[in-house]
Amino acid sequence: ETAVTDEKAPEKLLLKVAAQKGTWMKVIIDGQDTEEDKLSAGDHLELEAMTGFNILVGDAKGVKLLLNEKPYRIPGKSGQVVTVQIP
């Protein structure tokens, strides 16, 4: 018998969202699950995906993102609605 190890399992994408000010965001996870959130300053979210995220943010500077513990920069100006595709 062969033991199955976790070494070959695909790495999950872990996205941490920290709201800097009040805004909203819509997240499509792995092309199927949709999550919509209204965020207030100080709110935090943790989302997991296997293949990626498609994010629509109501304010480009309203949230900070960490992807697998590394900062992920959101393009755009304060107050601008932006779409971000990760990866």
N, C-alpha and C positions, 0 to 999 in steps of 0.2 A: 504494500500500500504506500501511496505517496502522500505526504502531508502537504496540505495547501497552506502557503504562507501569504501574508499580507503584502509582501514586497512588490508583487506585480499588480496590486490593486491601483487603479488610477488615483492620482492625487486630487483631493477635493480642493475647490477654491473656497476660501473663507474670506468673506467680505465684512469688515466692520465699518459701520457708519456712525459718525459722531456729528450731531447737529450743532452748528455754530450759532444759528439763529432760526427763527420760525420759517419753515418752508414745507414743501410737500415733495414726495418722490413716488414714482411708480417703477417697480422692478419686475422684469420678466426673467425668471430663473430657468436655465436650460431650455429656453424657447417655449416653455409651456406654463409653468406656475407663475401667476401674476400676483404681486403684493403691492397694495397702495397704502401709503402712510402719510399722515400729517405729523410733522415734527416740530417740537419746540426746542429752544436752545437748551443744550445739555442732554437731550435724548440720545440714546444709543440703540443700534440694531446690530444683530449678527445674522448673516445670511450665508447659506452653503449652497454650492452648485458643483456639478460634475464637469460641465462644459463651458459655462459662462453666464454672464449677466448682461441684460440690456436695461439701462437705467435712464429714466427721464426725471430730471431734477428741476424744481421750480425756481431755484436760485443757485447759480453756479458756485457761489461762495458761501452758500448756506450750510454745506456739509463738508466734512473731511472724510476721506476714505482710506482704509488700510486693507490691502489685498495680501493675504497670507503674511500679515505683520509688516508689510512694506507700504509706505505712503504711495497713494495713487492720485496723481494730479488731475483735477477736473478743469478742462479748458473753459474759458468764458469769463465775463465780467460779473460783478455783483448785480443781482436782480435779473440776470439773463437766464432764460429757460434753456437747458442743454440736454442732449442725449449722449450717453456714454456707453460704449460697447466694451465689455471686459471678457476675455482678452481681445 
